[in-house]
Amino acid sequence: MDWLQFLQMICIPAFVWLVYKFGEMRKELSDFKVQVAREYATQVHINRLELKIDDLREMIWSLHHEPNTTRNKK
């Protein structure tokens, strides 16, 4: 077996297999990053909504349960 046959039979298929596996790993990593980003974005969004709801609840509570001094001044 000369070096050209060795290259054709062993090296080229091994290189193609390595490139395929590398691409497969990149896809898995990319999918993982997207999943983490979605979960993080969802959690951050939920936290922001909860804060806004709490602020609105406090504002409504204060409007209905505290005397409004601006109405009395008019």
C-alpha positions as CSV (number, residue, x, y, z in Angstrom):
1,M,0.0,0.0,0.0
2,D,1.6,3.3,-1.1
3,W,0.9,6.7,0.5
4,L,-1.8,7.6,-2.1
5,Q,-3.9,4.5,-1.3
6,F,-3.4,5.1,2.4
7,L,-4.7,8.7,2.0
8,Q,-7.7,7.5,-0.1
9,M,-8.7,4.6,2.2
10,I,-7.9,5.9,5.7
11,C,-7.2,9.6,5.9
12,I,-9.9,11.1,3.7
13,P,-12.8,9.0,5.3
14,A,-11.4,9.8,8.8
15,F,-11.3,13.5,8.0
16,V,-14.8,13.5,6.6
17,W,-16.1,11.7,9.7
18,L,-14.3,14.2,11.9
19,V,-15.8,17.1,10.0
20,Y,-19.3,15.5,10.2
21,K,-18.9,15.0,14.0
22,F,-17.7,18.5,14.5
23,G,-20.7,19.9,12.6
24,E,-23.0,17.7,14.7
25,M,-21.5,19.0,17.9
26,R,-21.8,22.6,16.7
27,K,-25.5,22.0,16.0
28,E,-26.1,20.5,19.4
29,L,-24.2,23.4,21.1
30,S,-26.2,25.9,19.1
31,D,-29.5,24.2,20.0
32,F,-28.4,24.2,23.7
33,K,-27.6,27.9,23.5
34,V,-31.0,28.7,22.0
35,Q,-32.8,26.6,24.7
36,V,-30.9,28.4,27.5
37,A,-31.6,31.8,25.9
38,R,-35.3,31.0,25.6
39,E,-35.5,29.9,29.3
40,Y,-33.5,32.9,30.5
41,A,-35.5,35.4,28.4
42,T,-38.8,33.8,29.5
43,Q,-37.7,34.0,33.2
44,V,-36.6,37.6,32.9
45,H,-39.8,38.5,31.1
46,I,-41.9,36.8,33.8
47,N,-40.0,38.7,36.5
48,R,-40.6,42.0,34.7
49,L,-44.3,41.2,34.4
50,E,-44.6,40.3,38.1
51,L,-43.0,43.6,39.0
52,K,-45.4,45.5,36.8
53,I,-48.4,43.7,38.3
54,D,-47.2,44.4,41.8
55,D,-46.8,48.1,40.9
56,L,-50.2,48.2,39.4
57,R,-51.7,46.5,42.4
58,E,-50.1,49.0,44.8
59,M,-51.3,51.9,42.7
60,I,-54.9,50.6,42.6
61,W,-54.8,49.9,46.3
62,S,-53.6,53.4,47.0
63,L,-56.2,55.0,44.8
64,H,-59.1,53.2,46.5
65,H,-57.9,53.1,50.1
66,E,-56.2,56.4,50.7
67,P,-57.9,59.8,50.7
68,N,-57.2,61.7,47.5
69,T,-55.9,65.1,48.5
70,T,-56.0,66.5,45.0
71,R,-59.8,66.1,44.8
72,N,-60.3,67.9,48.1
73,K,-58.2,70.9,47.0
74,K,-60.1,71.5,43.8
